[in-house]
């Protein structure tokens, strides 16, 4: 019997064997879907990063206009230490500091501030000297560049709604404080030496008005130009008035040092009193004998926290001129920047809203853009055994 080909047995299942073209088509579809899913996932991740990741804040330039050379260079040294300390401890990585040397000279300061403005600074810390601040303020106003000074205290700068701010009161308060303190010591006759610029002139005027309102008498005054050290004629005039005390209010360390040296050389033996420019260790090192017993008033030398940070960071035992005030000036500007102010005009408009417990005082600007003098706590220091010692009172 001839064998016939038998048909395949029906098992009730579909064959697992598929044509090659169909298998390739399904594979391509799978690959396409997989790639699309990867693309969508990457897009979602990118969208999340763009919308959720904080954008880096733009860098803001802040200028520092101070005397870094000349007779008032201790101002620049002290303030820069305070500024650098503030920048580090506040984590102000988005702030670039640009320095310019004013030499505490109005003419030099006018050129120095232009250099800062040409570099697009949004604000300026400085100047420390009143004379330099007065000289550059028109430029700051015209270019809408706010200035925050750590120590310029002339009443000439008490102007509402301008671009000048300061973290100290006007010097009329310090002069009044000194007049009261000297009068409370029983001294009735005082001679005054000052430098012929806004700070010194205002200190002399305010001191004389207050001292004489208390019943005392300013028996003689004499002045010189800033950084002048040829003071024999002026000091001799003061000696001839037979004072019971001598108040010295220059804006230069070299003039201050020369004044006390010559005073002792010509035979003035009465107590010597000075303003904050004397708060410089070089006064003691350059005039160890003449400075002995010198009593001065100063802007606050800083909170306990500030002094600990200063010593930890710089190994500095003695305090530095206006260092805590410079810290506060930087912090005021930085707080304005943190609130979104990046231009000079924005910073100027934000500063009046700023208030905080600073390293030198409770910082809050009044209608003139300055610290209120009422209740401001000046420090009293006296040179004892070759160093400045803080006194509880005069």
C-alpha positions, 0 to 999 in steps of 0.5 A: 500500500502506498504511503500517503502524507498525513496532515499535521495534527490539530493540537488546539494551540497557535504555532509559536513559529512567526514569520521573520518580518513580523518578528523584526517589526515587533522588535523595531516598535519595542525599540522606538517605544523604549527610546521615546520613554527615555527621551520623555524621562530625560525631559522630565528630569531637565524640567524638574532641574530647571524649575526646582533647582535654585538659580545662582544669585548674580555677583554684586560688586561692593566698593570700599573707599578708605584711606589705605595710605597716608596719616589715616591709613589705620582706618583702611586697615581696621575697616578691611579686617571688619569687612573681610570678617563679615564676608566670611561669617555671613557667607557672602560669596556673591559679593566681590569687594573692590578697594580704592584708596582715598588717603582721607583726602578730598581731591584723591577721594574724588578720583578714587570714587570714580574708579569704583563707579567705573567698575560698576559697584552697586554700593560703597563702604566708606569713606571713613573720613568726613572730609572725603565723604563730603567731597564724593557725595555729589558723585554718589548722588548723581550716579545713584551709588549708596555709600555706607560709612563706618565712621564719617560723623560730620553733621554736614552729612546729615541729609535726608533722602540722599545716598549717604548712610552711616552706622554711627551718629553724627559727631555732635553726639560724641562731642556732647558726650566728651564735654559732659564727661570732662565737665563731670571731672570738675574741669572748668577751663579747656583748650581745644585743638582740631584739624581744619576739615568737616569732622574737626570743625564740627567736633570743636563747635559742638564741644564748645557749645555743650561745654559752655552750656554746662558752665565751663569755658573753652579758653582757647582753640587752635587748628591745623590742616590734616596731617600737619605735624608742625604744630608748635605755634598752635600748641603754645597758644593753647598752653598760654591760655592756662587750661585745666584740660586739653581736648584734641580732635584731629582726623589724622593719626599723625596730627594727633600724635604730634599734638600730644608730643608737642603738648608735653614738650612745651610743658602742658601737664594738664590731662589730655583728652582725645577723640576716636582717631587716637584709638590706634596702637601706633599712637602709643608706640610712637609717643609712649611717654606723651600718650600715658594717661591719655583718655579718649572716647571712641565708637564702640569697640565691638560686642564680645562676639565680635572681639572673639571672632576677630581674635580667632580669625586674625589673632589680633588682641588689640581692637582695630579702628572702626572694624565692628562698624565696618562689619555692620556696614557690610552686613547692612548692604548684604541684607539689602542684596539678600532681599533682592536689591542688586542696583544702587537705587534698589539698595538705597531704597532697601536700606531704610527697611533694614534693622539688626543687632550689629557688632557695634550697635543695634543698626537702624537708619533714621530719616537722615540715613544714620544711626540715632545718637540718643542712647548710643554707647560710646566707649571710654579708653585710657592709655595705661602701661602702654595699652588702651584700657576700657574704663567703665566711665571717664 
